[in-house]
Amino acid sequence: MSELRRVVRFAVLVAAVAAVGATATPLRISLPPVLESLPIAFAESWGMFDDAGLDVDVVGITDNQERSTALLTGNLDAVLADLTTAVLDYCTNRSVVVVSSAASTPPAGGLRLALVSHLGFGPSSLADLIANDQYIAVTYCTDEEYLLDQLLAANKLPRAWLTRYTYFSDTLQVAVWFGAKTMPVAVLLEPYYSYIRTLIPVSGVPAQLVVLSDFSDLQATPRVLVFRSDVLARRSADVATFLRVYDEAVKRMNTTPRDEIINVGLDVVIGLFFEGANRATVQQQTLDAISIPTFDAPGSLSRETFDSMTDWMHRKGYTSGSVTFEEFTRFDLLP
């Protein structure tokens, strides 16, 4: 009988150790250099995930394709992505699910996205751009390209992408090439627009940029939080905790003074947007110019946005199979 009790105690101990090990396994997530990543990045920096008993490992990957590959091969559990990338990842092997949207609204006078040119080098207005044949730098197969297509189609250039686009694989590449004045026009996200506009180079003459459009007449697409399906199946409680902390981080970000976000969280901002940089290389006037948006609470993705995006992707030849909203999304874990 005592032998049986020892066997039972040993089995219970093994099960307890296994449970602890499973809980201790971190959720590995990678964030793109976009403003909507900030609540999650700050939640990790503020220790909010640790306080909730959840181990989260934020993995730095700036290239969109590399981030997708890491997710689809199981080297990441989750990513924040634009909707286009999420659809492409889903179509690759149907192993991912959108669990939340991630949106933001720029402050008065600020912007989230802009079509910009260099004064004296690029066009001086949207009408000027429409009339000439200058190239536009944009990230390939992204929400930014989706919005650019809509903008130009509304201005009688429905097939400009065939001859006028110069494609890049990630946002940072667009900013670097445009900032070096090798491209006359670019679609820039914040904070790269503010960085290029305020950077004082060795010559002492900052870039003079012209905003051709801020895309405000178009419906902005939210980022989406994407988890692997197998992670959801095994760790739904952890994913629910992650979403709850994300929601709390959004509330904290929206009530934290701007100076604290920029200065106290400077390492978070630099690490996310300016890979390899340090405090000394980011000039104060750039920090002063960065617009901090109001962040939306995690929520569901609208079917209308999904339908519009997937229809565009199909027409552009980016997808061939069907993607249903019900299979692509799961919002029952939202707080």
N, C-alpha and C positions, 0 to 999 in steps of 0.2 A: 504493500500500500504506500509505504514511504517512497519507494522507487517511482511509483506512479505520480506522487505529488511532485517529485523532483523533475520528472519529465514535463508535467504540466507547467511548473514554474519556469523551466527553461524555454518552453514554447512561448509563454507569455512574454518573457524577457526578449526573445528574438523578435517577436511581433512589435514590441515597444521600440526596440532599437531601429527596426525597419521603418516604423512610423515616423520616428524622429528624423531619420535620414531622409525620408521622402519630403518632410516639411522643410528641412534645411536646404533642399535643392533650390537654387535661386531661379526665379523667372528671368530669362535673358531677353532683353528688349533693346532694339536699336531705334534711334530717333534721327530723322532727317534734319538738316539745318533750316527749319522753318519756325516761325513764331509760335505756332500751335504746339510745338514740342516743349515749350518752356514750363508749363505746369508740371509735367511728368519729371523733367530734369530737376526742377526746384524741389519737388516732393522727395526725390532721392537725396538731394543735397541737404535738405532740412531734416532728414531722418524720419520722414513721415511713414515710409513703408516699414522701417525697422520698428517704429512705435506700434504699428499695427500687427507686428509679428510676421511680416512677410519679407523674405530676402529677395531683393530685386537687383539685378546686375544690368546696368545700362552700358551697352556695347557701342563704341564709336565706329560707325561706318558711314562715310560721306557719299560713296558712289551708290546710286539707286540700284544698279544691276547686282552689285556685290551684296547689298542688303537683301534683295529678293532671293538670291541664291542661298544665302545663309539661312533665311527663313524656310525655304522649300526643302532644304537638305536636313533640317532639324537642328542646325547649329544655333538658331534663335527660336525662342518660343513666341515672340510677338514683335511687331513693328508698328510705328506710326507711319502712314503712307498717304499719298494722294490717292484719290478714288481710282484713277486710271491704272496706277501700279497695282492696286489691290485686285482689280478685275483681271489684269494680266496674270498675276500670281495665282488667282483662283483657277483660271483657265488652264494653267500649266499642269496641275495634277489634282485639283479639287481638294486640297488639303488644308485650306485656310478659311476663316470665317471672320466677317466684320462684326465686332461686338459693341462699337460705339462710334459716333461721329466726334470730330474735334474741330471746333470752329472758333473764330475770333472776329471782333469788329474793331477797326482802327479808330483812334481818337479823332476828334475834330481837327481838321487840317492835316491829318496823317494819312498814310496809305498802306495797303497790304501788298499790292502788286501794281507795277507800272510798266508801260511801254515808253522807253526813254531813248534819247539820242544825245550826242555831244554837240553843243552849240558850235556852229561853223564847220562841223565835220559831217554831221548827219542832218536829216530834214528838220525844219524848224516848226513843223506842225503835222498833224495827222493827214491833212489834205495834201501836204507836200510829200509825205511818205507814200500816199496812195498814187500820186502822179509820177513818182520816179521809180527806179528799179533797184534801190539799195536793199541790201540783205538785212534780215532780222535774226538775231541770235535767240534761240529758245531751246529749252530742254525737250528732248524727243519723247513723244507719246506720254505726255503728262497733262495734268489739269490746266497748266499754263498754256500749253499748245491748244487745248480745247477752247479756252477763252479767247486766245488770239485768233483762232479760226472764226469764231463768232463775230469778233470785232471787225475783222477784215471783210467777212461776208456781208455784214451790215453796211459796209462802205464800198460795195460793188467789186470786191476782190474775193470771190468765193473759193478760188483755187490758187490762192497765193502760195500755199504751202508747196506746190509743185516746183516753183522757180525762185521763191523769195526767202525761204527759210534756210538758216544754217543751224544744224542740230548739234546739241551737246548732250552729254550723258548725265550731268548733274548741275545743280544750281551754282555751286562754287565755280565751276569751269566757266559758266556764262559770265559771272561777275569778274573773273580774272581777265578774260579776253576782252570784254567790253571796257573794263577799267583801264586796260593797256591801250585802248583806242585802236584795236585791230578790228573791231566791229562797229559800224556806225549806229546801229539800233539794237536794242535788246529788251527782252521781257525780264524785269528784275523784281525779285521779292525783297521785302524788307527783312533784315536791316542792311542788305547789300546796297540798296539805293542810297541810303543815308551815309554809308561808309565811303562809297566812291565820291559822293557829292561833297563831303566834308574833309576828305583826306588831303593834307597839305604835303605835296611831294617835295623832292629835293629842290626843284625849280622854284618852289614857293607859290606856285599858281595852282589852286585847286581846280578840279574839273567843273565846267559849267554845263549842267545837264538841263535838258528840256523834256518835260513830261508830256508826251504826245497823247497818252490816255491813262487814266487810273482804273479803267474797266468798271467804273461805278455804275454804268448803265446795264451791266450784265449781272446775272445771278451768280454770286461767288459759290464755288464748290468747297465743302468742308474736307478736311483731312479725315481719315478713318483709322481707328485702332483695330489692328488685325492680329488674331491669335491662330495658331495651328489648331486644327480640329482635334488632334489627339491630346493636346494639352488641355483643351476644354473638357474632353471626356474624362481625363484623369484628375484634373485640378480645378474643377468648376468653382469650388469654394475660394481658392486662391485668386482666381480671375475676378470673382465678385469682390473680394477684398481689394484687389488692385483698382477696380473701378470706383469703389467707395473712397479710397485714398485719393485717386485722381480727382474726384468730385470735390473733396475737401481742399485739395491743392488749388483748384480753380478758384474757389471762394477766397482762399488766403491770398492768392495772387491778385485778385480783383480789389482787395482791401489793403494791400501792402503799398506804402508810398513808393512812387517811381524811383526815387533816389536810392532806396534800399534795394530794389530789384536790380538796378544798374550797378551800383557800387558794391554793396555787400555781396551780391550774387555775380560779380564780374567774372569770376573764374568759370561759372556755369555758362554765362553768355559767350565768353571767348571760346571755351571748349566746344560748344555746340556749333557756332557759326564761323569761327576762324581757326581751323585746325592748325596746330603747330605754332600759333601766335602766343604772346604773353602780354601781361598788363602794359609793359613798356612800349609795345608796338601799336597799341590801340590808342589813338589820340583823344584827348578830352572832348574836343568839339564833336567828334563822332558819337561818343557816349551821350552828349547833350542832345544830339539830333535824333537818336533812335526813338521811334514811336512805340510805346508799350500799349498793346490793344486791350480791350475788355474780352476776356475769354468766356466762351459759352460752356455751360455745364455739359458733361457727357450725356449724349442723347442718341436717339435713333436717327438713321439716315432716311431722308424722304424718298419715297418710291419715284416721285417725279424727277428728282436729281439723278437717281440710279438709271431710270429709263432713258433720259436725255444723254447721259454719258455713254451708256452701252450702245445706244443707237449710233452715236458719233463714232465710237471705236469700230463698230461693224462697217460703217460706211467708209472709213479710212483704211480698212483692211487690217486693223490691228488685232481683231478677233474673228474667228470663223464659226465657232460653236455657240450655242445658246447659253446664257447665264440667267438663272431665275433669281428673283429677289429673295424668295423664301430660303433657297439653299445657300445664298451668299451672305445672309445676315442672321444674327441671333442677338436679340436685345433683352432677353429675360433676366440677364444678370446685372443690368443697370441698377444703380441705387434709387 
